[in-house]
Amino acid sequence: MKKSHRRPIAVLMAAAVSLSAFGGFFTASAADPEENKEVTLIYEIDEGAEPSKTTDVSLFETTTTTDGHTNVPVGNFTKKGYIFAGWTYDDVVGFSSGQFVDIPDDADELKFHMCWVDMKQEKHTVRYVLERDGMTFENPDWLEEESYYPNEVFNPNDTTVFIEEETENGTLKYISKWLTDGERVFSYGTQLVMPDHDITLYPILYKKIQLTYFAGDVDRLNGNDSYSYEKMEGTTDELAAKDRFSRSGFNLVGWTSSFDGEQYKLNQTVLMPGEDVTFTAVWEPIEYKVVFIPGKGGENIKIPTLTDDYLTCPDPGITVDGMHFAGWQASDGTLYQVGDKYQVLGAKPGMGISFKAVWEEGDAPEGTTATTSATTTATTTATTSTVTTATGTSATFVPEDMICGDANCDKKVSIADAVAILQSIGNKDKYGLSALGELNADVDGEAGITAKDALTIQQLDAKLITKLPAEK
């Protein structure tokens, strides 16, 4: 490795990176069909050139096209003392028999002429030099020099260039999919015509970067707090959707970029910068309607509130002959009295927040309360729970959209749910179930998601059992 002395080329390469980043291609590309103009196609057959017996010379007659592209006709020619190598219209890009050609946007006429190789001439060398960030990597061992005859149509080395460079800031990774000769830029796969001198080609290096999604320094997360992927500078990528992370009591509404500090929408298409970038989740509190259920013929009381806000436990609004109101019971069994403060810490996706009135026989005992604290912080749990009231009745709290066995949350139970469970067990980072999916997936009668849950769903599919969850 040595410092670069070819700064004009390096500047050109940087410009090429910028063009690619915004969708600009370096070779001529076809216009949209409705904008294509008529272009004349001419093939000049040299004097003394003899077509092969299978070559249809009529294919080389002058024609016109509005397609924005064409194909060089199929056919071979011979000429005494030379070997036919293909066609070119600019002596830079070459085309073999039958090859696809993009017509330049500014062309009114495209005149192809033959490339003939005289093998008595000396070959010339194609060498490769890699430059990026002030560094030059000359002809790595795996990017060897090549030699061709003048006018020979050849494929430049199309090995994907990949470089790792150790620096004070860690390992820099580069990859290339484009070449430049210092004037024009070519995609790999573009054939070139060898001139009558040595040439140097410069693979254009793009930096490989790390794209990280981070949930933020927040609490109440359900699952992992970060995911990372390797991306390439200058490419575009659609940001993750709202289900990238799950947080009880909050909705994921956007992403903040560490690169420019801007906030982006979910699923928004963004350009990958030339450095590692982290997109941190933007959260908004969920608005809940906390339901207080008095029972005994009373109407449910719904109190709208946001996550982390406090609400005041209401009066049940009814009286019951021969009984007294003992308090509001949460899903964790805690009792709250009228006037107590309850902080809404939110619920996992698919869960609601509700309280059930507890009624007891007779008058309320003097000097007793149904809660141990006047101000209590609490939250609902993500698992289905059953609590027993003072009167011996029970209340089960489940998500409204819970379907036992529906691990992939497609509103039905099938063998696909068993597959989803096994994939999640094998690679939770990639195939992890949603919070609701985890609730639905626990079907074998034992706490926790295991391969036995998948087997239980398979048994249901095979009609070996008739219902879920399975009985213990």
C-alpha positions as CSV (number, residue, x, y, z in Angstrom):
1,M,0.0,0.0,0.0
2,K,1.2,3.5,-0.8
3,K,-0.1,7.0,-0.9
4,S,-1.9,8.0,-4.1
5,H,-0.3,10.4,-6.5
6,R,-3.2,10.2,-9.0
7,R,-5.5,12.7,-7.4
8,P,-7.4,13.7,-10.6
9,I,-8.4,10.0,-11.0
10,A,-9.4,9.8,-7.4
11,V,-11.6,12.8,-7.8
12,L,-13.2,11.3,-10.8
13,M,-13.8,8.1,-8.9
14,A,-15.4,10.0,-6.0
15,A,-17.7,11.7,-8.5
16,A,-18.6,8.4,-10.0
17,V,-19.6,7.1,-6.5
18,S,-21.8,10.2,-6.1
19,L,-23.5,9.5,-9.5
20,S,-24.2,5.9,-8.6
21,A,-25.6,6.9,-5.3
22,F,-28.3,9.0,-6.9
23,G,-29.1,6.4,-9.6
24,G,-27.0,7.9,-12.4
25,F,-25.4,5.2,-14.5
26,F,-22.1,5.6,-16.2
27,T,-22.7,3.8,-19.4
28,A,-25.4,5.1,-21.7
29,S,-28.9,3.8,-20.8
30,A,-32.1,3.5,-22.7
31,A,-34.8,6.2,-22.2
32,D,-38.3,5.4,-21.2
33,P,-40.3,3.8,-24.1
34,E,-42.5,6.8,-24.5
35,E,-39.5,9.1,-24.9
36,N,-37.4,7.0,-27.2
37,K,-36.6,8.5,-30.6
38,E,-35.9,6.8,-33.9
39,V,-32.3,5.9,-34.2
40,T,-30.6,4.6,-37.4
41,L,-28.5,1.5,-37.1
42,I,-25.7,1.0,-39.6
43,Y,-23.2,-1.9,-39.9
44,E,-20.1,-1.3,-42.0
45,I,-18.8,-4.5,-43.5
46,D,-15.2,-4.1,-44.5
47,E,-14.0,-4.8,-48.0
48,G,-12.6,-8.3,-48.1
49,A,-14.6,-9.5,-45.2
50,E,-16.3,-12.8,-46.0
51,P,-19.4,-13.9,-43.9
52,S,-19.6,-17.5,-42.6
53,K,-22.0,-19.9,-44.3
54,T,-24.4,-19.5,-41.3
55,T,-24.3,-15.7,-41.3
56,D,-27.4,-13.9,-42.7
57,V,-25.9,-10.8,-44.3
58,S,-29.4,-9.2,-44.6
59,L,-29.3,-8.7,-40.8
60,F,-26.6,-6.1,-41.3
61,E,-28.6,-3.9,-43.5
62,T,-29.3,-0.3,-42.3
63,T,-32.4,-0.3,-40.1
64,T,-34.1,2.0,-37.6
65,T,-35.3,1.4,-34.1
66,T,-37.3,3.3,-31.4
67,D,-36.6,0.6,-28.7
68,G,-33.7,2.4,-27.1
69,H,-31.7,-0.8,-27.4
70,T,-30.7,-3.4,-30.0
71,N,-28.7,-6.6,-30.4
72,V,-25.7,-6.9,-32.6
73,P,-26.7,-9.4,-35.3
74,V,-25.4,-13.0,-35.0
75,G,-22.7,-13.9,-37.5
76,N,-19.0,-14.3,-38.0
77,F,-16.6,-13.0,-40.7
78,T,-13.2,-14.0,-42.0
79,K,-10.5,-11.8,-43.6
80,K,-7.1,-12.9,-44.8
81,G,-4.5,-12.3,-42.1
82,Y,-7.0,-11.2,-39.4
83,I,-9.4,-12.6,-36.9
84,F,-12.8,-11.1,-36.5
85,A,-13.2,-9.9,-32.9
86,G,-16.6,-8.2,-32.9
87,W,-18.1,-4.7,-33.3
88,T,-17.8,-1.3,-31.9
89,Y,-19.3,2.1,-32.5
90,D,-16.8,4.2,-30.5
91,D,-13.6,2.1,-30.4
92,V,-13.9,1.9,-26.6
93,V,-16.8,-0.5,-25.9
94,G,-16.9,-3.7,-27.9
95,F,-19.7,-6.1,-28.7
96,S,-19.6,-9.8,-29.6
97,S,-21.9,-11.5,-32.1
98,G,-25.5,-11.2,-30.8
99,Q,-24.7,-9.1,-27.8
100,F,-27.2,-6.6,-26.3
101,V,-26.5,-2.9,-26.8
102,D,-28.0,0.1,-24.9
103,I,-28.3,3.0,-27.4
104,P,-26.9,6.3,-26.0
105,D,-29.7,8.8,-25.3
106,D,-28.2,11.5,-27.5
107,A,-27.6,9.2,-30.6
108,D,-29.5,9.8,-33.8
109,E,-27.4,7.3,-35.6
110,L,-25.3,4.4,-34.4
111,K,-22.6,3.2,-36.9
112,F,-21.0,-0.1,-36.0
113,H,-17.6,-1.1,-37.6
114,M,-15.7,-4.3,-37.4
115,C,-12.8,-5.0,-35.0
116,W,-10.0,-7.0,-36.7
117,V,-7.1,-8.6,-34.8
118,D,-3.7,-9.0,-36.4
119,M,-1.9,-11.6,-34.3
120,K,1.4,-10.5,-35.7
121,Q,1.2,-7.4,-33.6
122,E,2.5,-7.2,-30.0
123,K,0.0,-7.5,-27.2
124,H,-0.5,-4.7,-24.8
125,T,-1.1,-4.8,-21.1
126,V,-4.2,-4.1,-19.0
127,R,-3.2,-3.3,-15.4
128,Y,-5.5,-2.5,-12.4
129,V,-4.9,0.1,-9.7
130,L,-7.3,0.5,-6.8
131,E,-7.6,4.0,-5.1
132,R,-9.7,5.2,-2.3
133,D,-9.4,7.6,0.6
134,G,-5.9,8.7,-0.3
135,M,-4.6,5.1,-0.5
136,T,-3.5,3.2,-3.6
137,F,-3.6,-0.6,-3.9
138,E,-1.7,-1.7,-7.0
139,N,-2.4,-5.0,-8.7
140,P,-3.2,-7.2,-5.7
141,D,-2.3,-10.8,-6.3
142,W,-5.8,-11.8,-7.2
143,L,-6.2,-8.9,-9.7
144,E,-3.5,-9.8,-12.2
145,E,-2.4,-7.9,-15.3
146,E,-3.8,-9.1,-18.6
147,S,-2.5,-8.9,-22.2
148,Y,-4.5,-8.4,-25.4
149,Y,-3.9,-7.7,-29.1
150,P,-4.9,-4.3,-30.5
151,N,-8.6,-4.3,-31.5
152,E,-9.3,-7.4,-29.5
153,V,-12.7,-7.3,-27.8
154,F,-12.1,-8.4,-24.2
155,N,-13.8,-8.6,-20.8
156,P,-12.0,-6.7,-18.1
157,N,-11.2,-8.6,-14.9
158,D,-14.7,-9.1,-13.5
159,T,-13.7,-10.6,-10.2
160,T,-15.6,-8.6,-7.5
161,V,-13.0,-6.5,-5.8
162,F,-13.0,-6.9,-2.1
163,I,-10.4,-5.2,0.2
164,E,-10.0,-5.0,3.9
165,E,-7.7,-2.4,5.3
166,E,-6.7,-2.2,9.0
167,T,-6.7,1.4,10.4
168,E,-6.7,3.1,13.7
169,N,-10.5,3.2,13.6
170,G,-10.9,-0.5,12.9
171,T,-11.2,-2.5,9.7
172,L,-12.3,-0.7,6.5
173,K,-14.0,-2.8,3.9
174,Y,-14.4,-2.0,0.3
175,I,-16.1,-3.6,-2.7
176,S,-16.3,-2.6,-6.3
177,K,-18.8,-3.2,-9.1
178,W,-17.6,-0.5,-11.6
179,L,-14.4,0.3,-13.5
180,T,-13.1,3.6,-15.0
181,D,-10.3,4.3,-17.5
182,G,-10.1,7.8,-16.2
183,E,-12.6,9.2,-18.7
184,R,-15.5,6.8,-18.7
185,V,-17.0,4.4,-16.2
186,F,-18.1,0.9,-17.0
187,S,-20.1,-1.8,-15.2
188,Y,-18.5,-5.2,-14.9
189,G,-19.5,-7.3,-17.9
190,T,-18.9,-4.4,-20.3
191,Q,-16.6,-5.5,-23.0
192,L,-13.8,-3.1,-24.2
193,V,-11.8,-2.8,-27.3
194,M,-8.0,-3.0,-26.6
195,P,-6.2,0.1,-28.0
196,D,-2.7,0.0,-29.5
197,H,-1.1,0.8,-26.2
198,D,-1.0,-0.3,-22.5
199,I,-4.0,0.9,-20.4
200,T,-4.8,1.2,-16.7
201,L,-8.2,0.5,-15.3
202,Y,-9.4,1.7,-11.8
203,P,-12.0,-0.4,-10.0
204,I,-14.2,2.1,-8.2
205,L,-14.3,1.2,-4.5
206,Y,-17.4,1.5,-2.4
207,K,-17.1,1.3,1.4
208,K,-18.9,-1.6,3.1
209,I,-20.7,-0.2,6.1
210,Q,-22.6,-1.5,9.1
211,L,-26.3,-0.5,9.3
212,T,-27.6,-0.9,12.8
213,Y,-31.1,-0.5,14.2
214,F,-31.2,0.4,17.9
215,A,-34.2,0.5,20.1
216,G,-32.7,3.2,22.3
217,D,-31.8,3.3,25.9
218,V,-35.4,2.5,26.9
219,D,-37.2,0.1,29.2
220,R,-40.1,-2.3,28.6
221,L,-38.6,-3.9,25.5
222,N,-39.9,-7.2,24.3
223,G,-36.9,-9.0,22.6
224,N,-33.6,-7.7,21.3
225,D,-32.6,-4.0,21.4
226,S,-30.4,-3.9,18.3
227,Y,-29.9,-5.6,14.9
228,S,-27.0,-5.0,12.5
229,Y,-26.6,-5.6,8.7
230,E,-23.8,-5.1,6.3
231,K,-24.6,-2.7,3.5
232,M,-22.7,-1.0,0.6
233,E,-22.1,2.8,0.4
234,G,-24.2,4.5,-2.3
235,T,-26.9,1.9,-2.4
236,T,-30.5,2.5,-1.3
237,D,-32.3,0.6,1.4
238,E,-35.9,0.7,2.8
239,L,-35.8,1.3,6.5
240,A,-37.4,-1.2,8.9
241,A,-41.1,-1.2,9.6
242,K,-42.9,-0.7,13.0
243,D,-42.4,-4.4,13.9
244,R,-38.6,-4.1,14.1
245,F,-38.9,-3.7,17.8
246,S,-41.6,-4.3,20.4
247,R,-42.0,-2.1,23.5
248,S,-44.8,-2.3,25.9
249,G,-46.9,0.8,26.0
250,F,-45.2,2.5,22.9
251,N,-45.5,2.6,19.2
252,L,-42.5,2.7,16.9
253,V,-43.1,5.7,14.6
254,G,-39.8,6.5,13.0
255,W,-36.0,6.4,13.0
256,T,-33.3,9.0,13.8
257,S,-30.1,8.7,11.8
258,S,-26.7,9.0,13.5
259,F,-25.3,10.2,10.2
260,D,-27.2,13.4,9.7
261,G,-29.4,13.6,12.8
262,E,-32.5,13.6,10.6
263,Q,-35.7,11.7,11.5
264,Y,-37.0,9.3,8.9
265,K,-40.3,7.6,8.4
266,L,-40.9,3.9,8.8
267,N,-40.2,2.0,5.5
268,Q,-38.7,5.2,4.0
269,T,-36.1,4.6,1.3
270,V,-32.7,6.1,2.2
271,L,-29.2,6.3,0.7
272,M,-26.5,4.5,2.5
273,P,-23.7,6.9,3.6
274,G,-19.9,6.2,3.4
275,E,-19.7,5.4,7.1
276,D,-21.4,3.1,9.6
277,V,-24.9,4.4,10.5
278,T,-27.3,3.7,13.3
279,F,-31.0,4.3,13.1
280,T,-32.4,4.8,16.6
281,A,-36.1,4.1,17.2
282,V,-38.5,7.0,17.8
283,W,-41.2,6.0,20.2
284,E,-44.6,7.5,20.9
285,P,-46.8,6.5,23.9
286,I,-49.9,4.5,23.2
287,E,-53.3,5.9,24.1
288,Y,-55.2,3.3,26.1
289,K,-58.8,3.1,27.3
290,V,-58.3,1.5,30.7
291,V,-61.5,-0.4,31.4
292,F,-62.9,-0.7,35.0
293,I,-65.5,-3.6,35.1
294,P,-67.9,-3.2,38.0
295,G,-70.0,-6.3,37.1
296,K,-73.3,-6.8,39.0
297,G,-75.2,-5.0,36.3
298,G,-73.0,-1.9,36.3
299,E,-71.7,-0.2,33.2
300,N,-68.0,-0.5,32.3
301,I,-66.0,2.6,33.0
302,K,-63.4,3.5,30.3
303,I,-60.8,6.1,31.1
304,P,-58.5,7.3,28.2
305,T,-54.9,7.8,29.1
306,L,-51.4,7.6,27.7
307,T,-48.5,5.4,28.7
308,D,-46.7,6.6,31.8
309,D,-49.6,8.9,32.8
310,Y,-51.4,8.5,36.1
311,L,-55.1,7.9,36.4
312,T,-57.4,8.0,39.4
313,C,-59.3,4.8,40.2
314,P,-63.0,5.7,39.9
315,D,-66.0,4.9,42.0
316,P,-67.8,1.8,40.6
317,G,-71.0,3.8,40.3
318,I,-73.3,1.2,41.7
319,T,-74.2,-0.4,45.0
320,V,-75.0,-4.0,45.6
321,D,-77.5,-5.2,48.2
322,G,-75.8,-7.2,50.9
323,M,-72.3,-6.6,49.6
324,H,-69.6,-4.0,49.7
325,F,-67.0,-2.9,47.2
326,A,-63.6,-4.2,48.2
327,G,-61.6,-2.6,45.4
328,W,-60.4,-2.8,41.8
329,Q,-58.3,-5.9,41.0
330,A,-55.6,-5.6,38.4
331,S,-54.4,-8.6,36.3
332,D,-51.5,-9.2,38.8
333,G,-54.0,-9.5,41.7
334,T,-53.3,-6.1,43.3
335,L,-56.3,-4.3,44.7
336,Y,-56.8,-0.6,44.3
337,Q,-59.3,1.6,46.2
338,V,-61.3,4.5,44.8
339,G,-59.1,7.5,44.5
340,D,-55.8,5.6,44.3
341,K,-53.4,6.7,41.6
342,Y,-52.4,4.1,39.0
343,Q,-49.5,4.7,36.6
344,V,-50.1,3.2,33.2
345,L,-46.8,1.6,32.2
346,G,-48.4,0.1,29.1
347,A,-49.1,-3.4,27.9
348,K,-47.4,-5.6,25.4
349,P,-48.8,-5.7,21.8
350,G,-52.3,-7.2,21.7
351,M,-52.9,-6.7,25.4
352,G,-55.4,-4.3,27.0
353,I,-55.5,-2.9,30.6
354,S,-58.5,-3.7,32.7
355,F,-59.6,-3.9,36.3
356,K,-62.4,-6.0,37.7
357,A,-64.4,-5.0,40.7
358,V,-64.2,-7.2,43.8
359,W,-67.5,-7.5,45.8
360,E,-67.6,-9.1,49.2
361,E,-70.5,-10.2,51.4
362,G,-71.6,-7.8,54.1
363,D,-70.4,-4.4,55.1
364,A,-66.8,-3.3,54.7
365,P,-64.7,-4.0,57.8
366,E,-63.8,-0.9,59.7
367,G,-60.3,0.5,59.3
368,T,-59.4,-1.8,56.3
369,T,-58.3,-0.8,52.8
370,A,-57.9,-2.8,49.7
371,T,-54.4,-1.6,48.8
372,T,-51.2,-1.1,50.6
373,S,-50.2,2.2,49.0
374,A,-52.1,5.3,48.0
375,T,-50.0,5.7,44.8
376,T,-48.9,2.5,43.1
377,T,-47.0,1.9,39.9
378,A,-48.1,-1.2,38.0
379,T,-48.3,-2.7,34.5
380,T,-50.2,-5.5,32.8
381,T,-48.2,-8.6,31.8
382,A,-47.9,-10.1,28.4
383,T,-49.0,-13.5,29.4
384,T,-52.5,-14.7,29.9
385,S,-53.2,-14.6,33.6
386,T,-56.1,-15.7,35.8
387,V,-56.8,-13.9,39.1
388,T,-59.1,-15.0,41.9
389,T,-61.2,-12.3,43.6
390,A,-62.2,-12.2,47.2
391,T,-65.5,-13.8,46.3
392,G,-63.9,-16.8,44.6
393,T,-64.8,-15.8,41.1
394,S,-62.0,-15.5,38.5
395,A,-61.2,-13.2,35.6
396,T,-59.0,-14.1,32.7
397,F,-57.1,-11.3,30.8
398,V,-56.2,-12.2,27.2
399,P,-55.5,-10.2,24.1
400,E,-58.6,-9.5,22.0
401,D,-56.9,-10.9,18.9
402,M,-55.2,-14.0,20.5
403,I,-55.7,-17.2,18.6
404,C,-54.1,-20.2,20.3
405,G,-51.6,-21.8,18.0
406,D,-51.4,-18.9,15.5
407,A,-47.7,-18.4,15.9
408,N,-47.3,-16.5,12.6
409,C,-50.3,-14.3,13.3
410,D,-52.1,-15.0,10.0
411,K,-55.4,-15.5,11.8
412,K,-55.4,-19.3,11.3
413,V,-53.7,-22.3,12.8
414,S,-51.8,-24.6,10.3
415,I,-48.6,-26.5,9.9
416,A,-47.0,-23.1,9.0
417,D,-47.2,-22.1,12.6
418,A,-45.2,-25.2,13.7
419,V,-42.5,-24.1,11.1
420,A,-42.5,-20.6,12.5
421,I,-42.0,-21.9,16.0
422,L,-39.1,-24.1,15.0
423,Q,-37.5,-21.3,13.0
424,S,-37.8,-19.0,15.9
425,I,-36.1,-21.5,18.2
426,G,-33.3,-22.0,15.7
427,N,-32.6,-18.3,15.0
428,K,-34.6,-15.9,17.1
429,D,-32.7,-12.9,15.8
430,K,-33.8,-13.5,12.3
431,Y,-37.1,-15.4,12.7
432,G,-38.3,-14.3,16.1
433,L,-42.0,-14.3,16.7
434,S,-43.9,-11.2,17.6
435,A,-45.1,-10.6,21.1
436,L,-48.6,-11.8,20.2
437,G,-47.1,-14.7,18.2
438,E,-45.3,-15.8,21.3
439,L,-48.5,-15.8,23.3
440,N,-50.3,-17.8,20.6
441,A,-47.4,-20.3,20.2
442,D,-47.3,-21.6,23.8
443,V,-49.8,-24.5,23.3
444,D,-48.4,-27.6,24.9
445,G,-49.7,-26.9,28.4
446,E,-46.2,-26.1,29.7
447,A,-44.8,-22.6,30.2
448,G,-42.3,-21.5,27.5
449,I,-42.0,-22.0,23.8
450,T,-40.2,-25.3,22.8
451,A,-40.2,-27.8,20.0
452,K,-43.0,-29.5,21.9
453,D,-45.3,-26.6,21.0
454,A,-44.5,-27.1,17.3
455,L,-45.2,-30.9,17.7
456,T,-48.5,-30.1,19.4
457,I,-49.6,-28.0,16.4
458,Q,-48.6,-30.8,14.1
459,Q,-50.7,-33.2,16.1
460,L,-53.6,-30.9,15.7
461,D,-53.0,-30.7,12.0
462,A,-52.9,-34.5,11.9
463,K,-56.2,-34.6,14.0
464,L,-54.4,-36.6,16.7
465,I,-55.8,-33.9,19.1
466,T,-58.8,-31.8,18.7
467,K,-58.1,-28.5,20.6
468,L,-55.4,-26.1,21.8
469,P,-53.9,-25.6,24.2
470,A,-53.2,-29.3,24.9
471,E,-54.2,-30.6,28.2
472,K,-51.4,-31.2,30.7
